[in-house]
Amino acid sequence: MKGTNKLSDDRLMNSLQIYMEDPRLNVWHFALLLAILTLGYKQRQKQNIKVSRSKIMALSHINTIPTYHKYFKELQSLGYIEYFPSYHPGVKSEVYLKDKKVAP
């Protein structure tokens, strides 16, 4: 793939490894994290990722708003993300992916 951002590839793989090693995460958490990572990868953003609920729900295949909210909030509680909502219809919200380290 021409123009591949190696740093983003490494971060993506590191993030996936961290998520897989955390027994607190379930399939809904993974679906949301993968949707956020996908958006970040497409935007070439490592941490501050522009998001919309509808886009994350579509990418994660989560069809109900209560399910989305429950697991999105849990990801915040577990320290994986910080969410900065935008209440302006023309400005997307942001998700900040927090750095976590792979345990040695």
Backbone as JSON Lines, residues from 0, in Angstrom:
{"i":0,"aa":"M","n":[0.84,-1.17,0.0],"ca":[0.0,0.0,0.0],"c":[0.89,1.24,0.0]}
{"i":1,"aa":"K","n":[0.7,2.08,-0.98],"ca":[1.54,3.26,-1.12],"c":[1.2,4.28,-0.02]}
{"i":2,"aa":"G","n":[2.23,4.86,0.57],"ca":[2.03,5.9,1.57],"c":[1.57,5.39,2.92]}
{"i":3,"aa":"T","n":[1.81,4.13,3.22],"ca":[1.41,3.58,4.5],"c":[2.14,4.3,5.63]}
{"i":4,"aa":"N","n":[1.43,4.65,6.65],"ca":[2.01,5.34,7.79],"c":[2.44,4.27,8.8]}
{"i":5,"aa":"K","n":[3.72,3.94,8.82],"ca":[4.24,2.86,9.66],"c":[3.96,3.09,11.14]}
{"i":6,"aa":"L","n":[4.09,4.34,11.58],"ca":[3.81,4.65,12.97],"c":[2.36,4.31,13.31]}
{"i":7,"aa":"S","n":[1.44,4.62,12.44],"ca":[0.04,4.3,12.68],"c":[-0.18,2.79,12.69]}
{"i":8,"aa":"D","n":[0.51,2.07,11.81],"ca":[0.39,0.62,11.78],"c":[0.88,0.02,13.1]}
{"i":9,"aa":"D","n":[2.02,0.5,13.59],"ca":[2.56,0.0,14.86],"c":[1.63,0.31,16.01]}
{"i":10,"aa":"R","n":[1.1,1.52,16.05],"ca":[0.18,1.9,17.12],"c":[-1.08,1.07,17.07]}
{"i":11,"aa":"L","n":[-1.57,0.82,15.88],"ca":[-2.76,0.0,15.72],"c":[-2.54,-1.4,16.28]}
{"i":12,"aa":"M","n":[-1.43,-2.01,15.92],"ca":[-1.14,-3.36,16.4],"c":[-0.91,-3.38,17.92]}
{"i":13,"aa":"N","n":[-0.24,-2.37,18.44],"ca":[-0.02,-2.28,19.89],"c":[-1.36,-2.15,20.62]}
{"i":14,"aa":"S","n":[-2.23,-1.29,20.09],"ca":[-3.55,-1.1,20.72],"c":[-4.34,-2.4,20.71]}
{"i":15,"aa":"L","n":[-4.35,-3.09,19.58],"ca":[-5.09,-4.35,19.51],"c":[-4.56,-5.37,20.5]}
{"i":16,"aa":"Q","n":[-3.26,-5.44,20.66],"ca":[-2.67,-6.38,21.62],"c":[-3.1,-6.04,23.04]}
{"i":17,"aa":"I","n":[-3.1,-4.77,23.38],"ca":[-3.52,-4.34,24.72],"c":[-4.98,-4.71,24.96]}
{"i":18,"aa":"Y","n":[-5.84,-4.45,23.97],"ca":[-7.27,-4.76,24.12],"c":[-7.48,-6.26,24.32]}
{"i":19,"aa":"M","n":[-6.76,-7.07,23.56],"ca":[-6.94,-8.53,23.65],"c":[-6.49,-9.09,25.0]}
{"i":20,"aa":"E","n":[-5.55,-8.43,25.65],"ca":[-5.03,-8.91,26.92],"c":[-5.85,-8.47,28.12]}
{"i":21,"aa":"D","n":[-6.82,-7.59,27.92],"ca":[-7.62,-7.09,29.03],"c":[-8.88,-7.95,29.19]}
{"i":22,"aa":"P","n":[-8.96,-8.75,30.24],"ca":[-10.12,-9.63,30.42],"c":[-11.42,-8.89,30.74]}
{"i":23,"aa":"R","n":[-11.34,-7.61,31.05],"ca":[-12.56,-6.84,31.34],"c":[-13.33,-6.48,30.07]}
{"i":24,"aa":"L","n":[-12.69,-6.55,28.93],"ca":[-13.33,-6.15,27.68],"c":[-14.11,-7.3,27.07]}
{"i":25,"aa":"N","n":[-15.26,-6.96,26.51],"ca":[-16.08,-7.96,25.84],"c":[-16.25,-7.57,24.36]}
{"i":26,"aa":"V","n":[-17.07,-8.3,23.64],"ca":[-17.21,-8.08,22.2],"c":[-17.73,-6.68,21.88]}
{"i":27,"aa":"W","n":[-18.57,-6.12,22.75],"ca":[-19.12,-4.79,22.48],"c":[-18.03,-3.73,22.63]}
{"i":28,"aa":"H","n":[-17.17,-3.9,23.63],"ca":[-16.04,-2.99,23.79],"c":[-15.12,-3.07,22.57]}
{"i":29,"aa":"F","n":[-14.83,-4.3,22.15],"ca":[-13.96,-4.49,20.98],"c":[-14.56,-3.84,19.74]}
{"i":30,"aa":"A","n":[-15.85,-4.02,19.56],"ca":[-16.51,-3.45,18.38],"c":[-16.37,-1.93,18.37]}
{"i":31,"aa":"L","n":[-16.58,-1.3,19.52],"ca":[-16.45,0.16,19.61],"c":[-15.01,0.6,19.41]}
{"i":32,"aa":"L","n":[-14.07,-0.08,20.06],"ca":[-12.66,0.28,19.92],"c":[-12.18,0.12,18.48]}
{"i":33,"aa":"L","n":[-12.6,-0.95,17.84],"ca":[-12.2,-1.15,16.45],"c":[-12.8,-0.08,15.54]}
{"i":34,"aa":"A","n":[-14.03,0.33,15.81],"ca":[-14.64,1.4,15.02],"c":[-13.87,2.71,15.2]}
{"i":35,"aa":"I","n":[-13.5,3.02,16.44],"ca":[-12.75,4.24,16.72],"c":[-11.37,4.17,16.07]}
{"i":36,"aa":"L","n":[-10.7,3.02,16.2],"ca":[-9.38,2.85,15.57],"c":[-9.47,2.96,14.05]}
{"i":37,"aa":"T","n":[-10.52,2.42,13.47],"ca":[-10.72,2.51,12.03],"c":[-10.86,3.96,11.59]}
{"i":38,"aa":"L","n":[-11.67,4.72,12.31],"ca":[-11.82,6.14,11.98],"c":[-10.5,6.88,12.13]}
{"i":39,"aa":"G","n":[-9.78,6.59,13.2],"ca":[-8.49,7.23,13.43],"c":[-7.49,6.89,12.34]}
{"i":40,"aa":"Y","n":[-7.48,5.64,11.93],"ca":[-6.56,5.2,10.89],"c":[-6.87,5.92,9.57]}
{"i":41,"aa":"K","n":[-8.15,6.0,9.24],"ca":[-8.56,6.69,8.01],"c":[-8.22,8.17,8.05]}
{"i":42,"aa":"Q","n":[-8.33,8.77,9.24],"ca":[-8.04,10.2,9.41],"c":[-6.54,10.45,9.61]}
{"i":43,"aa":"R","n":[-5.76,9.36,9.75],"ca":[-4.33,9.45,10.06],"c":[-4.1,10.19,11.37]}
{"i":44,"aa":"Q","n":[-4.99,9.94,12.31],"ca":[-4.89,10.53,13.64],"c":[-4.54,9.44,14.63]}
{"i":45,"aa":"K","n":[-3.61,9.73,15.5],"ca":[-3.18,8.74,16.48],"c":[-3.98,8.78,17.76]}
{"i":46,"aa":"Q","n":[-4.47,9.95,18.13],"ca":[-5.19,10.05,19.4],"c":[-6.47,10.84,19.3]}
{"i":47,"aa":"N","n":[-6.45,12.02,18.75],"ca":[-7.65,12.86,18.67],"c":[-8.4,12.52,17.39]}
{"i":48,"aa":"I","n":[-9.49,11.79,17.55],"ca":[-10.23,11.25,16.41],"c":[-11.62,11.88,16.36]}
{"i":49,"aa":"K","n":[-11.96,12.44,15.22],"ca":[-13.28,13.03,15.02],"c":[-14.28,11.89,14.82]}
{"i":50,"aa":"V","n":[-15.37,11.95,15.57],"ca":[-16.35,10.86,15.53],"c":[-17.77,11.4,15.51]}
{"i":51,"aa":"S","n":[-18.66,10.55,15.09],"ca":[-20.09,10.78,15.26],"c":[-20.69,9.47,15.75]}
{"i":52,"aa":"R","n":[-21.72,9.58,16.54],"ca":[-22.34,8.36,17.09],"c":[-22.84,7.47,15.95]}
{"i":53,"aa":"S","n":[-23.44,8.06,14.95],"ca":[-23.99,7.25,13.86],"c":[-22.9,6.48,13.12]}
{"i":54,"aa":"K","n":[-21.75,7.11,12.91],"ca":[-20.65,6.45,12.21],"c":[-20.07,5.31,13.06]}
{"i":55,"aa":"I","n":[-19.86,5.58,14.35],"ca":[-19.33,4.54,15.23],"c":[-20.31,3.37,15.33]}
{"i":56,"aa":"M","n":[-21.59,3.67,15.45],"ca":[-22.58,2.6,15.54],"c":[-22.6,1.77,14.25]}
{"i":57,"aa":"A","n":[-22.5,2.43,13.12],"ca":[-22.51,1.69,11.84],"c":[-21.27,0.8,11.72]}
{"i":58,"aa":"L","n":[-20.1,1.36,12.04],"ca":[-18.86,0.59,11.93],"c":[-18.79,-0.56,12.93]}
{"i":59,"aa":"S","n":[-19.38,-0.36,14.11],"ca":[-19.31,-1.38,15.16],"c":[-20.46,-2.38,15.09]}
{"i":60,"aa":"H","n":[-21.42,-2.13,14.21],"ca":[-22.6,-2.99,14.07],"c":[-23.43,-3.03,15.35]}
{"i":61,"aa":"I","n":[-23.4,-1.94,16.09],"ca":[-24.26,-1.79,17.27],"c":[-25.49,-1.02,16.81]}
{"i":62,"aa":"N","n":[-26.66,-1.62,17.0],"ca":[-27.88,-1.06,16.44],"c":[-28.76,-0.32,17.43]}
{"i":63,"aa":"T","n":[-28.44,-0.4,18.73],"ca":[-29.28,0.29,19.7],"c":[-28.47,1.33,20.46]}
{"i":64,"aa":"I","n":[-29.07,2.47,20.66],"ca":[-28.4,3.58,21.35],"c":[-28.07,3.21,22.8]}
{"i":65,"aa":"P","n":[-28.97,2.53,23.56],"ca":[-28.6,2.16,24.93],"c":[-27.35,1.27,25.0]}
{"i":66,"aa":"T","n":[-27.23,0.32,24.08],"ca":[-26.05,-0.55,24.06],"c":[-24.81,0.29,23.77]}
{"i":67,"aa":"Y","n":[-24.9,1.16,22.79],"ca":[-23.79,2.05,22.44],"c":[-23.35,2.86,23.65]}
{"i":68,"aa":"H","n":[-24.32,3.54,24.3],"ca":[-23.98,4.4,25.44],"c":[-23.37,3.61,26.59]}
{"i":69,"aa":"K","n":[-23.93,2.45,26.89],"ca":[-23.44,1.65,28.0],"c":[-21.96,1.31,27.82]}
{"i":70,"aa":"Y","n":[-21.62,0.75,26.68],"ca":[-20.25,0.28,26.48],"c":[-19.28,1.42,26.16]}
{"i":71,"aa":"F","n":[-19.78,2.48,25.57],"ca":[-18.94,3.65,25.34],"c":[-18.52,4.27,26.68]}
{"i":72,"aa":"K","n":[-19.49,4.36,27.59],"ca":[-19.18,4.89,28.93],"c":[-18.24,3.97,29.7]}
{"i":73,"aa":"E","n":[-18.4,2.67,29.53],"ca":[-17.5,1.74,30.2],"c":[-16.07,1.9,29.7]}
{"i":74,"aa":"L","n":[-15.9,2.14,28.41],"ca":[-14.55,2.37,27.88],"c":[-13.92,3.61,28.5]}
{"i":75,"aa":"Q","n":[-14.75,4.61,28.76],"ca":[-14.25,5.81,29.45],"c":[-13.86,5.46,30.88]}
{"i":76,"aa":"S","n":[-14.71,4.7,31.57],"ca":[-14.43,4.32,32.96],"c":[-13.18,3.46,33.08]}
{"i":77,"aa":"L","n":[-12.95,2.61,32.09],"ca":[-11.78,1.73,32.11],"c":[-10.5,2.45,31.7]}
{"i":78,"aa":"G","n":[-10.63,3.69,31.27],"ca":[-9.46,4.49,30.94],"c":[-8.92,4.31,29.53]}
{"i":79,"aa":"Y","n":[-9.73,3.77,28.64],"ca":[-9.28,3.59,27.27],"c":[-9.49,4.83,26.41]}
{"i":80,"aa":"I","n":[-10.54,5.58,26.7],"ca":[-10.85,6.75,25.89],"c":[-11.29,7.92,26.76]}
{"i":81,"aa":"E","n":[-11.14,9.1,26.2],"ca":[-11.78,10.31,26.74],"c":[-12.65,10.84,25.63]}
{"i":82,"aa":"Y","n":[-13.83,11.31,25.99],"ca":[-14.79,11.76,24.99],"c":[-15.04,13.25,25.18]}
{"i":83,"aa":"F","n":[-14.94,13.98,24.09],"ca":[-15.19,15.42,24.09],"c":[-16.33,15.7,23.13]}
{"i":84,"aa":"P","n":[-17.56,15.77,23.68],"ca":[-18.71,15.95,22.8],"c":[-18.78,17.35,22.21]}
{"i":85,"aa":"S","n":[-19.33,17.42,21.02],"ca":[-19.61,18.69,20.39],"c":[-21.13,18.79,20.27]}
{"i":86,"aa":"Y","n":[-21.65,19.89,20.7],"ca":[-23.1,20.06,20.63],"c":[-23.49,20.91,19.43]}
{"i":87,"aa":"H","n":[-22.51,21.22,18.59],"ca":[-22.75,21.99,17.38],"c":[-22.99,21.01,16.23]}
{"i":88,"aa":"P","n":[-24.06,21.16,15.48],"ca":[-24.37,20.19,14.43],"c":[-23.33,20.11,13.32]}
{"i":89,"aa":"G","n":[-22.54,21.16,13.14],"ca":[-21.55,21.15,12.08],"c":[-20.16,20.75,12.53]}
{"i":90,"aa":"V","n":[-19.99,20.45,13.83],"ca":[-18.68,20.11,14.36],"c":[-18.77,18.72,15.0]}
{"i":91,"aa":"K","n":[-17.89,17.83,14.58],"ca":[-17.91,16.47,15.12],"c":[-17.31,16.44,16.51]}
{"i":92,"aa":"S","n":[-17.75,15.47,17.29],"ca":[-17.17,15.21,18.6],"c":[-15.79,14.59,18.41]}
{"i":93,"aa":"E","n":[-15.01,14.55,19.51],"ca":[-13.69,13.95,19.45],"c":[-13.55,12.87,20.51]}
{"i":94,"aa":"V","n":[-12.85,11.82,20.14],"ca":[-12.47,10.77,21.08],"c":[-10.96,10.81,21.16]}
{"i":95,"aa":"Y","n":[-10.45,10.83,22.37],"ca":[-9.02,10.8,22.61],"c":[-8.67,9.4,23.09]}
{"i":96,"aa":"L","n":[-7.86,8.7,22.3],"ca":[-7.41,7.36,22.71],"c":[-6.26,7.51,23.67]}
{"i":97,"aa":"K","n":[-6.44,7.0,24.86],"ca":[-5.38,7.1,25.88],"c":[-4.32,6.04,25.61]}
{"i":98,"aa":"D","n":[-3.08,6.43,25.85],"ca":[-1.98,5.48,25.67],"c":[-1.98,4.49,26.82]}
{"i":99,"aa":"K","n":[-1.95,3.24,26.47],"ca":[-1.78,2.17,27.44],"c":[-0.59,1.36,26.97]}
{"i":100,"aa":"K","n":[0.1,0.79,27.89],"ca":[1.31,0.03,27.56],"c":[1.03,-1.48,27.67]}
{"i":101,"aa":"V","n":[1.69,-2.21,26.81],"ca":[1.62,-3.66,26.89],"c":[2.45,-4.1,28.08]}
{"i":102,"aa":"A","n":[1.86,-4.92,28.93],"ca":[2.6,-5.4,30.12],"c":[3.73,-6.31,29.67]}
{"i":103,"aa":"P","n":[4.91,-6.17,30.32],"ca":[6.06,-6.99,29.92],"c":[5.87,-8.46,30.27]}
